[in-house]
Amino acid sequence: MIHEAKDLLEAIEKFEISAEGDSDDKEHDSAVEMATAARTFLLKSAERKAGGGLGISAITLYEIAAMAAKGRIDLRASPQAFLGEVERRFVVKPITGEICAEATRLPDAYPRDPMDRLIGATAIVEGMKLITADEAIRRSHAVDTVW
């Protein structure tokens, strides 16, 4: 069971993420766009009950840790503390055999990055919408996205 979206907002404010990069950096701009869009989505969803909580793929925990280790994001907390907070605030969906098989069946239009494929397959198998700023994922129409 997951906490209400209000609790997620408090966690985001407590463990603020700041993306490193300059204004000409497409990845940085995408991260800022994603953070803004996600916050808007959470604010609009603030009244949802815990049963309708937000989920993440387990691979996302690794992605966060790897980006922090490379200095690409500043968690403003230790990786262990930040990831622990994420685990408390989101439903972490495990990587299963069914998800791995689904990842291999995504169309060629879907990005080839294995982590992106696992995240997309998790959304499909779990029947969840995917929150993403990645235009290639949205254009593929393989996964139901929020925007």
C-alpha positions as CSV (number, residue, x, y, z in Angstrom):
1,M,0.0,0.0,0.0
2,I,1.3,3.5,-0.8
3,H,0.9,6.8,1.0
4,E,-1.4,9.5,-0.4
5,A,0.1,11.8,-3.1
6,K,0.3,14.6,-0.4
7,D,2.9,12.5,1.4
8,L,4.8,12.0,-1.9
9,L,4.9,15.8,-2.3
10,E,6.3,16.2,1.2
11,A,9.0,13.6,0.4
12,I,9.9,15.4,-2.8
13,E,10.2,18.7,-0.9
14,K,12.3,17.0,1.9
15,F,14.6,15.2,-0.5
16,E,14.9,17.8,-3.3
17,I,16.5,16.6,-6.5
18,S,18.4,19.1,-8.6
19,A,19.5,18.2,-12.1
20,E,23.0,19.4,-13.0
21,G,23.6,20.9,-16.4
22,D,23.5,24.1,-18.4
23,S,20.5,25.6,-20.2
24,D,21.8,24.2,-23.6
25,D,21.8,20.7,-22.2
26,K,18.8,18.7,-23.7
27,E,18.9,16.1,-21.0
28,H,18.9,18.8,-18.3
29,D,16.0,20.6,-19.9
30,S,14.1,17.2,-20.2
31,A,14.8,16.5,-16.5
32,V,13.4,20.0,-15.5
33,E,10.4,19.4,-17.8
34,M,9.8,16.0,-16.2
35,A,10.1,17.3,-12.7
36,T,7.6,20.1,-13.4
37,A,5.2,17.8,-15.1
38,A,5.4,15.2,-12.4
39,R,4.8,17.8,-9.7
40,T,1.8,19.1,-11.5
41,F,0.5,15.5,-11.9
42,L,1.0,14.9,-8.2
43,L,-0.7,18.1,-7.2
44,K,-3.7,17.3,-9.3
45,S,-3.8,13.8,-7.8
46,A,-3.3,15.0,-4.2
47,E,-6.8,13.9,-3.1
48,R,-6.4,10.3,-4.4
49,K,-6.5,7.6,-1.7
50,A,-3.6,5.3,-1.0
51,G,-5.1,2.5,-3.0
52,G,-4.5,4.5,-6.2
53,G,-0.9,5.2,-5.4
54,L,2.0,5.7,-7.8
55,G,4.3,2.9,-8.7
56,I,7.8,2.7,-10.0
57,S,9.9,-0.1,-11.6
58,A,12.6,-1.5,-9.3
59,I,15.1,-0.6,-12.1
60,T,14.3,3.1,-11.4
61,L,16.0,2.7,-8.0
62,Y,19.2,1.7,-9.7
63,E,18.9,4.5,-12.2
64,I,18.6,7.1,-9.4
65,A,21.6,5.6,-7.6
66,A,23.8,5.4,-10.8
67,M,22.9,9.0,-11.7
68,A,23.8,10.2,-8.2
69,A,27.1,8.3,-8.2
70,K,28.1,9.9,-11.5
71,G,27.2,13.4,-10.2
72,R,24.4,13.8,-12.8
73,I,21.8,14.5,-10.0
74,D,22.2,15.9,-6.5
75,L,19.9,14.0,-4.1
76,R,20.8,16.4,-1.2
77,A,20.8,13.3,1.0
78,S,22.7,10.0,1.0
79,P,21.6,7.6,-1.8
80,Q,20.5,5.1,0.9
81,A,18.4,7.7,2.7
82,F,16.8,9.0,-0.6
83,L,16.1,5.5,-2.0
84,G,14.7,4.4,1.3
85,E,12.3,7.4,1.2
86,V,11.3,6.5,-2.4
87,E,10.6,2.9,-1.3
88,R,8.4,4.2,1.5
89,R,6.5,6.6,-0.7
90,F,6.0,4.6,-3.9
91,V,5.0,1.1,-4.8
92,V,8.2,-0.5,-6.1
93,K,7.2,-3.0,-8.8
94,P,9.6,-5.9,-9.1
95,I,11.2,-7.0,-12.4
96,T,9.5,-10.4,-13.2
97,G,9.9,-12.9,-16.0
98,E,6.7,-11.6,-17.5
99,I,8.0,-8.1,-17.5
100,C,11.3,-9.2,-19.1
101,A,9.4,-11.0,-21.8
102,E,7.2,-8.0,-22.5
103,A,10.2,-5.8,-22.8
104,T,11.5,-7.9,-25.7
105,R,8.1,-7.5,-27.5
106,L,8.0,-3.7,-27.5
107,P,8.0,-2.3,-31.1
108,D,11.1,-1.1,-32.8
109,A,9.8,2.5,-32.4
110,Y,10.2,2.1,-28.7
111,P,13.7,3.3,-27.4
112,R,16.3,0.5,-27.3
113,D,17.6,1.3,-23.8
114,P,17.1,-1.8,-21.7
115,M,16.1,0.2,-18.6
116,D,13.5,2.2,-20.6
117,R,12.2,-1.1,-22.0
118,L,11.9,-2.6,-18.5
119,I,10.1,0.5,-17.2
120,G,7.7,0.5,-20.1
121,A,7.0,-3.2,-19.8
122,T,6.4,-2.8,-16.1
123,A,3.7,-0.3,-16.9
124,I,2.1,-2.6,-19.5
125,V,2.1,-5.7,-17.3
126,E,0.9,-3.8,-14.3
127,G,-1.8,-1.9,-16.3
128,M,-0.4,1.4,-15.2
129,K,0.1,4.7,-17.1
130,L,3.7,5.8,-17.6
131,I,4.7,9.3,-16.5
132,T,7.4,10.3,-19.0
133,A,8.8,13.3,-20.8
134,D,10.5,11.0,-23.3
135,E,9.1,11.9,-26.7
136,A,10.2,8.7,-28.3
137,I,8.3,6.6,-25.8
138,R,5.2,8.7,-26.2
139,R,5.5,8.6,-30.0
140,S,5.8,4.8,-30.0
141,H,2.3,4.5,-28.6
142,A,3.4,1.2,-27.0
143,V,2.6,2.3,-23.5
144,D,-0.3,4.4,-22.2
145,T,1.4,7.7,-21.0
146,V,0.1,10.5,-18.8
147,W,1.3,13.3,-21.2
